[in-house]
Amino acid sequence: MQENMMRKWAQHERPGHLINRAARLMLRLADIRFRPLGLGVASFPVLSMLRTGQKLSQKELALCARIEQPSMAQLLSRLERDGMIKRSPDPGDGRSSLISITRKALGILPEVDAAVDAGNELALAGMSDDEVKTLIDLLQRLISNLERATEREQAAVDRAGEP
């Protein structure tokens, strides 16, 4: 795509704006559907990672969920308070804990999954299977491009800050 053509696009035609708007709407819909279950949207990736029974550290959860450690610490505190996770000492590191899912959380995960699936169905209404596959392929490529660009630019910033 030509760069000057992109500059001519109106705001509602810019891919970044549309993707951001779609993501915000999906999050708002999920939040509405998760609230009666006593969960926030941010809980979903954590509970999904723990659903297999695996015990993970806060650091591992933060890396997988791609959120900062302080945000993960707050989320885990809320989930623990609400009885969705439990912490146990990490036998390999006495300073940290391992996080596991509780029966209470496992009991509501089917409802959480149903809410996520219903939201996706609403978002993809009127699209054929081929269109959905194309959309997913394009979004995965877009994310890959952005991850590479972000890593390159962060590395350049880091190098510029070195003495």
N, CA and C atoms as a LAMMPS dump frame, in Angstrom:
ITEM: TIMESTEP
0
ITEM: NUMBER OF ATOMS
489
ITEM: BOX BOUNDS ff ff ff
-5.0000000000000000e+02 5.0000000000000000e+02
-5.0000000000000000e+02 5.0000000000000000e+02
-5.0000000000000000e+02 5.0000000000000000e+02
ITEM: ATOMS id mol type element x y z
1 1 1 N 0.846 -1.176 0
2 1 2 C 0 0 0
3 1 3 C 0.888 1.233 0
4 2 1 N 0.532 2.222 -0.786
5 2 2 C 1.349 3.422 -0.882
6 2 3 C 1.157 4.299 0.338
7 3 1 N 2.28 4.886 0.784
8 3 2 C 2.244 5.69 2.002
9 3 3 C 1.342 6.907 1.85
10 4 1 N 1.405 7.585 0.697
11 4 2 C 0.582 8.794 0.545
12 4 3 C -0.903 8.464 0.491
13 5 1 N -1.252 7.261 0.037
14 5 2 C -2.657 6.859 0.041
15 5 3 C -3.154 6.708 1.475
16 6 1 N -2.297 6.168 2.356
17 6 2 C -2.684 5.982 3.747
18 6 3 C -2.963 7.314 4.43
19 7 1 N -2.197 8.351 4.08
20 7 2 C -2.394 9.66 4.692
21 7 3 C -3.717 10.281 4.287
22 8 1 N -4.253 9.87 3.158
23 8 2 C -5.504 10.446 2.667
24 8 3 C -6.73 9.805 3.297
25 9 1 N -6.552 8.668 3.958
26 9 2 C -7.69 7.976 4.539
27 9 3 C -8.31 8.808 5.65
28 10 1 N -9.603 8.775 5.683
29 10 2 C -10.305 9.39 6.806
30 10 3 C -10.076 8.515 8.038
31 11 1 N -10.259 9.097 9.205
32 11 2 C -10.009 8.367 10.454
33 11 3 C -10.733 7.02 10.487
34 12 1 N -11.985 6.985 10.042
35 12 2 C -12.766 5.742 10.109
36 12 3 C -12.323 4.705 9.087
37 13 1 N -11.352 5.046 8.244
38 13 2 C -10.839 4.087 7.264
39 13 3 C -9.43 3.607 7.612
40 14 1 N -8.852 4.133 8.661
41 14 2 C -7.493 3.737 9.04
42 14 3 C -7.546 2.401 9.781
43 15 1 N -6.733 1.436 9.345
44 15 2 C -6.766 0.117 9.991
45 15 3 C -6.533 0.184 11.499
46 16 1 N -5.569 0.967 11.926
47 16 2 C -5.286 1.054 13.357
48 16 3 C -6.492 1.515 14.154
49 17 1 N -7.173 2.515 13.643
50 17 2 C -8.369 3.034 14.322
51 17 3 C -9.456 1.962 14.375
52 18 1 N -9.677 1.278 13.275
53 18 2 C -10.728 0.259 13.22
54 18 3 C -10.411 -0.924 14.131
55 19 1 N -9.163 -1.34 14.144
56 19 2 C -8.768 -2.461 15
57 19 3 C -8.919 -2.065 16.469
58 20 1 N -8.483 -0.865 16.8
59 20 2 C -8.615 -0.373 18.174
60 20 3 C -10.087 -0.305 18.586
61 21 1 N -10.913 0.22 17.717
62 21 2 C -12.345 0.338 18.019
63 21 3 C -12.98 -1.042 18.204
64 22 1 N -12.634 -1.973 17.302
65 22 2 C -13.173 -3.335 17.41
66 22 3 C -12.72 -3.985 18.719
67 23 1 N -11.461 -3.812 19.066
68 23 2 C -10.939 -4.409 20.303
69 23 3 C -11.644 -3.827 21.522
70 24 1 N -11.844 -2.525 21.533
71 24 2 C -12.525 -1.893 22.667
72 24 3 C -13.972 -2.385 22.792
73 25 1 N -14.643 -2.519 21.667
74 25 2 C -16.028 -3.003 21.693
75 25 3 C -16.096 -4.455 22.149
76 26 1 N -15.157 -5.277 21.704
77 26 2 C -15.128 -6.68 22.14
78 26 3 C -14.881 -6.746 23.647
79 27 1 N -13.975 -5.91 24.14
80 27 2 C -13.705 -5.891 25.578
81 27 3 C -14.917 -5.414 26.374
82 28 1 N -15.598 -4.406 25.858
83 28 2 C -16.786 -3.903 26.553
84 28 3 C -17.87 -4.976 26.61
85 29 1 N -18.076 -5.666 25.493
86 29 2 C -19.068 -6.74 25.454
87 29 3 C -18.695 -7.866 26.422
88 30 1 N -17.42 -8.245 26.405
89 30 2 C -16.971 -9.298 27.321
90 30 3 C -17.134 -8.856 28.768
91 31 1 N -16.823 -7.613 29.056
92 31 2 C -16.967 -7.109 30.418
93 31 3 C -18.421 -7.188 30.885
94 32 1 N -19.351 -6.822 30.016
95 32 2 C -20.779 -6.897 30.343
96 32 3 C -21.176 -8.342 30.637
97 33 1 N -20.657 -9.276 29.846
98 33 2 C -21.022 -10.684 30.006
99 33 3 C -20.299 -11.353 31.175
100 34 1 N -19.086 -10.868 31.519
101 34 2 C -18.315 -11.465 32.615
102 34 3 C -18.767 -10.954 33.985
103 35 1 N -19.297 -9.738 34.023
104 35 2 C -19.649 -9.117 35.31
105 35 3 C -20.57 -9.983 36.163
106 36 1 N -21.631 -10.575 35.595
107 36 2 C -22.494 -11.437 36.43
108 36 3 C -21.773 -12.67 36.973
109 37 1 N -20.647 -13.038 36.362
110 37 2 C -19.869 -14.188 36.825
111 37 3 C -18.86 -13.79 37.9
112 38 1 N -18.797 -12.494 38.189
113 38 2 C -17.863 -12.001 39.2
114 38 3 C -16.445 -11.864 38.701
115 39 1 N -16.287 -11.729 37.394
116 39 2 C -14.95 -11.631 36.805
117 39 3 C -14.826 -10.387 35.946
118 40 1 N -13.586 -9.938 35.802
119 40 2 C -13.268 -8.906 34.832
120 40 3 C -12.657 -9.561 33.614
121 41 1 N -12.604 -8.842 32.529
122 41 2 C -12.063 -9.378 31.272
123 41 3 C -10.613 -9.823 31.429
124 42 1 N -9.838 -9.099 32.216
125 42 2 C -8.422 -9.423 32.377
126 42 3 C -8.216 -10.785 33.03
127 43 1 N -9.238 -11.293 33.706
128 43 2 C -9.139 -12.598 34.378
129 43 3 C -9.088 -13.751 33.391
130 44 1 N -9.685 -13.566 32.225
131 44 2 C -9.842 -14.672 31.285
132 44 3 C -8.516 -15.31 30.872
133 45 1 N -7.506 -14.521 30.438
134 45 2 C -6.249 -15.182 30.043
135 45 3 C -5.597 -15.956 31.194
136 46 1 N -5.65 -15.397 32.391
137 46 2 C -5.025 -16.06 33.541
138 46 3 C -5.727 -17.38 33.843
139 47 1 N -7.045 -17.339 33.941
140 47 2 C -7.786 -18.572 34.245
141 47 3 C -7.641 -19.592 33.12
142 48 1 N -7.569 -19.112 31.893
143 48 2 C -7.382 -20.026 30.758
144 48 3 C -6.036 -20.729 30.831
145 49 1 N -4.994 -19.993 31.225
146 49 2 C -3.661 -20.595 31.324
147 49 3 C -3.588 -21.608 32.461
148 50 1 N -4.385 -21.392 33.512
149 50 2 C -4.336 -22.266 34.681
150 50 3 C -5.314 -23.43 34.608
151 51 1 N -6.22 -23.416 33.664
152 51 2 C -7.306 -24.397 33.631
153 51 3 C -6.838 -25.836 33.489
154 52 1 N -5.641 -26.061 33.001
155 52 2 C -5.139 -27.432 32.831
156 52 3 C -4.649 -28.027 34.143
157 53 1 N -4.625 -27.196 35.194
158 53 2 C -4.135 -27.682 36.479
159 53 3 C -2.68 -27.341 36.711
160 54 1 N -2.048 -26.76 35.715
161 54 2 C -0.648 -26.359 35.846
162 54 3 C -0.518 -25.223 36.858
163 55 1 N 0.565 -25.229 37.619
164 55 2 C 0.862 -24.149 38.548
165 55 3 C 1.923 -23.262 37.904
166 56 1 N 1.646 -21.959 37.86
167 56 2 C 2.561 -21.015 37.218
168 56 3 C 2.914 -19.89 38.176
169 57 1 N 4.064 -19.299 37.963
170 57 2 C 4.469 -18.156 38.767
171 57 3 C 3.802 -16.89 38.233
172 58 1 N 3.812 -15.867 39.067
173 58 2 C 3.278 -14.573 38.634
174 58 3 C 4.026 -14.074 37.401
175 59 1 N 5.328 -14.261 37.399
176 59 2 C 6.146 -13.814 36.26
177 59 3 C 5.744 -14.547 34.976
178 60 1 N 5.56 -15.864 35.074
179 60 2 C 5.155 -16.641 33.895
180 60 3 C 3.785 -16.188 33.389
181 61 1 N 2.86 -15.952 34.314
182 61 2 C 1.52 -15.499 33.922
183 61 3 C 1.587 -14.13 33.252
184 62 1 N 2.394 -13.236 33.803
185 62 2 C 2.523 -11.89 33.227
186 62 3 C 3.112 -11.96 31.818
187 63 1 N 4.115 -12.805 31.64
188 63 2 C 4.724 -12.95 30.308
189 63 3 C 3.722 -13.514 29.3
190 64 1 N 3.013 -14.559 29.7
191 64 2 C 2.05 -15.186 28.792
192 64 3 C 0.885 -14.254 28.464
193 65 1 N 0.408 -13.52 29.466
194 65 2 C -0.721 -12.613 29.267
195 65 3 C -0.276 -11.286 28.648
196 66 1 N 1.047 -11.088 28.606
197 66 2 C 1.633 -9.863 28.043
198 66 3 C 1.15 -8.611 28.768
199 67 1 N 1.217 -8.694 30.098
200 67 2 C 0.932 -7.51 30.906
201 67 3 C 2.074 -7.319 31.895
202 68 1 N 2.191 -6.134 32.406
203 68 2 C 3.263 -5.799 33.333
204 68 3 C 3.059 -6.495 34.672
205 69 1 N 4.169 -6.734 35.373
206 69 2 C 4.132 -7.418 36.668
207 69 3 C 3.213 -6.737 37.693
208 70 1 N 3.267 -5.394 37.841
209 70 2 C 2.378 -4.773 38.832
210 70 3 C 0.891 -5 38.524
211 71 1 N 0.529 -4.95 37.248
212 71 2 C -0.865 -5.202 36.861
213 71 3 C -1.248 -6.645 37.157
214 72 1 N -0.329 -7.565 36.895
215 72 2 C -0.597 -8.975 37.181
216 72 3 C -0.745 -9.182 38.687
217 73 1 N 0.087 -8.521 39.471
218 73 2 C 0.002 -8.663 40.928
219 73 3 C -1.369 -8.212 41.426
220 74 1 N -1.868 -7.102 40.914
221 74 2 C -3.197 -6.614 41.306
222 74 3 C -4.288 -7.585 40.89
223 75 1 N -4.193 -8.083 39.66
224 75 2 C -5.186 -9.036 39.158
225 75 3 C -5.192 -10.305 40.007
226 76 1 N -4.016 -10.826 40.313
227 76 2 C -3.935 -12.052 41.112
228 76 3 C -4.477 -11.825 42.524
229 77 1 N -4.237 -10.647 43.076
230 77 2 C -4.796 -10.341 44.404
231 77 3 C -6.318 -10.378 44.374
232 78 1 N -6.913 -9.795 43.33
233 78 2 C -8.38 -9.818 43.202
234 78 3 C -8.89 -11.24 43.018
235 79 1 N -8.218 -12.008 42.144
236 79 2 C -8.646 -13.387 41.9
237 79 3 C -8.514 -14.243 43.155
238 80 1 N -7.467 -14.004 43.925
239 80 2 C -7.297 -14.749 45.18
240 80 3 C -8.382 -14.353 46.181
241 81 1 N -8.639 -13.063 46.303
242 81 2 C -9.685 -12.565 47.209
243 81 3 C -11.045 -13.185 46.872
244 82 1 N -11.295 -13.333 45.55
245 82 2 C -12.583 -13.862 45.089
246 82 3 C -12.629 -15.385 45.044
247 83 1 N -11.551 -16.033 45.476
248 83 2 C -11.53 -17.494 45.548
249 83 3 C -11.342 -18.182 44.213
250 84 1 N -10.774 -17.474 43.232
251 84 2 C -10.588 -18.057 41.893
252 84 3 C -9.221 -18.721 41.722
253 85 1 N -8.243 -18.266 42.503
254 85 2 C -6.903 -18.848 42.448
255 85 3 C -6.417 -19.07 43.87
256 86 1 N -5.38 -19.876 43.991
257 86 2 C -4.702 -20.014 45.286
258 86 3 C -3.199 -20.012 45.015
259 87 1 N -2.484 -19.588 46.018
260 87 2 C -1.027 -19.529 45.928
261 87 3 C -0.434 -20.601 46.83
262 88 1 N 0.658 -21.175 46.367
263 88 2 C 1.401 -22.13 47.192
264 88 3 C 2.885 -21.815 47.034
265 89 1 N 3.685 -22.129 48.032
266 89 2 C 5.117 -21.822 47.935
267 89 3 C 5.753 -22.544 46.739
268 90 1 N 6.649 -21.846 46.08
269 90 2 C 7.398 -22.437 44.966
270 90 3 C 8.572 -23.209 45.554
271 91 1 N 8.583 -24.55 45.405
272 91 2 C 9.674 -25.334 45.993
273 91 3 C 11.043 -24.987 45.398
274 92 1 N 11.053 -24.432 44.187
275 92 2 C 12.31 -24.079 43.533
276 92 3 C 12.797 -22.678 43.858
277 93 1 N 11.929 -21.857 44.464
278 93 2 C 12.291 -20.474 44.782
279 93 3 C 11.478 -20.044 45.993
280 94 1 N 12.099 -20.035 47.127
281 94 2 C 11.411 -19.719 48.371
282 94 3 C 10.814 -18.327 48.436
283 95 1 N 11.232 -17.439 47.532
284 95 2 C 10.719 -16.067 47.542
285 95 3 C 9.435 -15.913 46.752
286 96 1 N 9.089 -16.891 45.957
287 96 2 C 7.904 -16.72 45.11
288 96 3 C 6.88 -17.829 45.347
289 97 1 N 5.714 -17.596 44.761
290 97 2 C 4.6 -18.537 44.885
291 97 3 C 4.234 -19.08 43.519
292 98 1 N 3.575 -20.207 43.556
293 98 2 C 2.99 -20.755 42.336
294 98 3 C 1.486 -20.558 42.426
295 99 1 N 0.892 -20.203 41.319
296 99 2 C -0.528 -19.891 41.251
297 99 3 C -1.248 -21.069 40.613
298 100 1 N -2.376 -21.446 41.222
299 100 2 C -3.197 -22.501 40.632
300 100 3 C -4.658 -22.075 40.69
301 101 1 N -5.455 -22.716 39.863
302 101 2 C -6.876 -22.399 39.765
303 101 3 C -7.644 -23.179 40.849
304 102 1 N -8.749 -22.619 41.307
305 102 2 C -9.577 -23.284 42.314
306 102 3 C -10.758 -23.996 41.647
307 103 1 N -11.403 -24.844 42.426
308 103 2 C -12.608 -25.528 41.928
309 103 3 C -13.698 -24.516 41.59
310 104 1 N -13.779 -23.473 42.387
311 104 2 C -14.781 -22.429 42.133
312 104 3 C -14.597 -21.855 40.723
313 105 1 N -13.359 -21.512 40.372
314 105 2 C -13.086 -20.95 39.05
315 105 3 C -13.34 -21.983 37.95
316 106 1 N -12.904 -23.211 38.196
317 106 2 C -13.15 -24.268 37.206
318 106 3 C -14.64 -24.451 36.965
319 107 1 N -15.433 -24.247 38.01
320 107 2 C -16.884 -24.396 37.888
321 107 3 C -17.535 -23.343 37.015
322 108 1 N -16.951 -22.132 36.975
323 108 2 C -17.569 -21.083 36.14
324 108 3 C -16.913 -20.938 34.775
325 109 1 N -15.788 -21.634 34.55
326 109 2 C -15.129 -21.515 33.245
327 109 3 C -16.026 -21.9 32.067
328 110 1 N -16.89 -22.901 32.172
329 110 2 C -17.786 -23.173 31.038
330 110 3 C -18.668 -21.959 30.691
331 111 1 N -19.126 -21.231 31.711
332 111 2 C -19.918 -20.028 31.453
333 111 3 C -19.064 -18.924 30.829
334 112 1 N -17.822 -18.823 31.276
335 112 2 C -16.899 -17.837 30.713
336 112 3 C -16.641 -18.165 29.245
337 113 1 N -16.359 -19.436 28.97
338 113 2 C -16.129 -19.868 27.585
339 113 3 C -17.346 -19.573 26.707
340 114 1 N -18.531 -19.84 27.244
341 114 2 C -19.763 -19.584 26.487
342 114 3 C -19.914 -18.093 26.197
343 115 1 N -19.567 -17.249 27.166
344 115 2 C -19.655 -15.798 26.961
345 115 3 C -18.674 -15.341 25.881
346 116 1 N -17.467 -15.889 25.913
347 116 2 C -16.459 -15.538 24.896
348 116 3 C -16.924 -15.999 23.521
349 117 1 N -17.399 -17.239 23.442
350 117 2 C -17.869 -17.775 22.16
351 117 3 C -19.035 -16.954 21.612
352 118 1 N -19.973 -16.597 22.48
353 118 2 C -21.132 -15.807 22.041
354 118 3 C -20.684 -14.434 21.538
355 119 1 N -19.727 -13.832 22.219
356 119 2 C -19.208 -12.537 21.773
357 119 3 C -18.541 -12.632 20.417
358 120 1 N -17.766 -13.688 20.219
359 120 2 C -17.125 -13.888 18.913
360 120 3 C -18.166 -14.105 17.821
361 121 1 N -19.206 -14.871 18.125
362 121 2 C -20.261 -15.104 17.133
363 121 3 C -20.953 -13.796 16.756
364 122 1 N -21.216 -12.954 17.751
365 122 2 C -21.829 -11.654 17.465
366 122 3 C -20.91 -10.807 16.588
367 123 1 N -19.624 -10.808 16.914
368 123 2 C -18.665 -9.994 16.161
369 123 3 C -18.521 -10.476 14.719
370 124 1 N -18.655 -11.77 14.511
371 124 2 C -18.421 -12.346 13.181
372 124 3 C -19.714 -12.616 12.41
373 125 1 N -20.823 -12.137 12.944
374 125 2 C -22.124 -12.368 12.301
375 125 3 C -22.098 -11.886 10.851
376 126 1 N -22.642 -12.704 9.976
377 126 2 C -22.728 -12.34 8.565
378 126 3 C -21.475 -12.638 7.766
379 127 1 N -20.435 -13.156 8.414
380 127 2 C -19.196 -13.502 7.698
381 127 3 C -19.193 -14.991 7.403
382 128 1 N -18.714 -15.33 6.216
383 128 2 C -18.592 -16.741 5.851
384 128 3 C -17.392 -17.354 6.57
385 129 1 N -17.32 -18.684 6.569
386 129 2 C -16.17 -19.364 7.165
387 129 3 C -14.87 -18.914 6.515
388 130 1 N -14.878 -18.746 5.192
389 130 2 C -13.686 -18.286 4.478
390 130 3 C -13.298 -16.87 4.9
391 131 1 N -14.298 -15.999 5.08
392 131 2 C -14.006 -14.632 5.516
393 131 3 C -13.424 -14.617 6.925
394 132 1 N -13.957 -15.461 7.804
395 132 2 C -13.436 -15.537 9.166
396 132 3 C -11.999 -16.028 9.143
397 133 1 N -11.724 -17.051 8.346
398 133 2 C -10.358 -17.569 8.232
399 133 3 C -9.431 -16.483 7.69
400 134 1 N -9.874 -15.755 6.675
401 134 2 C -9.063 -14.673 6.112
402 134 3 C -8.812 -13.588 7.158
403 135 1 N -9.846 -13.22 7.891
404 135 2 C -9.693 -12.207 8.936
405 135 3 C -8.669 -12.657 9.975
406 136 1 N -8.783 -13.888 10.425
407 136 2 C -7.837 -14.411 11.42
408 136 3 C -6.415 -14.417 10.857
409 137 1 N -6.255 -14.885 9.627
410 137 2 C -4.931 -14.901 8.997
411 137 3 C -4.349 -13.495 8.904
412 138 1 N -5.162 -12.538 8.482
413 138 2 C -4.688 -11.157 8.348
414 138 3 C -4.328 -10.554 9.706
415 139 1 N -5.154 -10.814 10.711
416 139 2 C -4.865 -10.28 12.045
417 139 3 C -3.593 -10.904 12.62
418 140 1 N -3.394 -12.2 12.398
419 140 2 C -2.167 -12.842 12.884
420 140 3 C -0.94 -12.253 12.194
421 141 1 N -1.048 -11.977 10.904
422 141 2 C 0.059 -11.362 10.175
423 141 3 C 0.313 -9.942 10.677
424 142 1 N -0.762 -9.197 10.899
425 142 2 C -0.651 -7.837 11.408
426 142 3 C 0.04 -7.844 12.778
427 143 1 N -0.374 -8.742 13.661
428 143 2 C 0.231 -8.835 14.994
429 143 3 C 1.708 -9.193 14.885
430 144 1 N 2.028 -10.123 14.03
431 144 2 C 3.424 -10.508 13.83
432 144 3 C 4.255 -9.314 13.342
433 145 1 N 3.722 -8.571 12.379
434 145 2 C 4.417 -7.371 11.885
435 145 3 C 4.65 -6.374 13.014
436 146 1 N 3.623 -6.148 13.81
437 146 2 C 3.724 -5.177 14.897
438 146 3 C 4.677 -5.645 15.99
439 147 1 N 4.678 -6.941 16.302
440 147 2 C 5.609 -7.459 17.308
441 147 3 C 7.051 -7.283 16.845
442 148 1 N 7.336 -7.608 15.58
443 148 2 C 8.693 -7.435 15.059
444 148 3 C 9.108 -5.967 15.072
445 149 1 N 8.201 -5.098 14.625
446 149 2 C 8.512 -3.669 14.586
447 149 3 C 8.744 -3.127 15.989
448 150 1 N 7.926 -3.545 16.935
449 150 2 C 8.072 -3.082 18.315
450 150 3 C 9.404 -3.536 18.897
451 151 1 N 9.764 -4.79 18.658
452 151 2 C 11.045 -5.303 19.153
453 151 3 C 12.212 -4.538 18.546
454 152 1 N 12.155 -4.286 17.229
455 152 2 C 13.231 -3.53 16.561
456 152 3 C 13.347 -2.124 17.126
457 153 1 N 12.207 -1.458 17.258
458 153 2 C 12.235 -0.075 17.73
459 153 3 C 12.666 0.002 19.19
460 154 1 N 12.248 -0.961 20.023
461 154 2 C 12.662 -0.957 21.418
462 154 3 C 14.154 -1.198 21.515
463 155 1 N 14.662 -2.111 20.687
464 155 2 C 16.109 -2.378 20.677
465 155 3 C 16.88 -1.124 20.27
466 156 1 N 16.371 -0.378 19.284
467 156 2 C 17.033 0.855 18.857
468 156 3 C 17.025 1.891 19.979
469 157 1 N 15.908 2.004 20.679
470 157 2 C 15.814 2.942 21.81
471 157 3 C 16.777 2.532 22.897
472 158 1 N 16.834 1.232 23.201
473 158 2 C 17.747 0.73 24.231
474 158 3 C 19.197 1.012 23.857
475 159 1 N 19.55 0.778 22.585
476 159 2 C 20.934 1.027 22.13
477 159 3 C 21.257 2.513 22.214
478 160 1 N 20.305 3.369 21.885
479 160 2 C 20.548 4.815 21.921
480 160 3 C 20.776 5.299 23.344
481 161 1 N 20.209 4.595 24.312
482 161 2 C 20.352 5.001 25.702
483 161 3 C 21.612 4.466 26.36
484 162 1 N 22.338 3.583 25.66
485 162 2 C 23.561 3.005 26.233
486 162 3 C 24.686 4.032 26.188
487 163 1 N 25.557 4.012 27.204
488 163 2 C 26.687 4.97 27.224
489 163 3 C 27.727 4.635 26.199
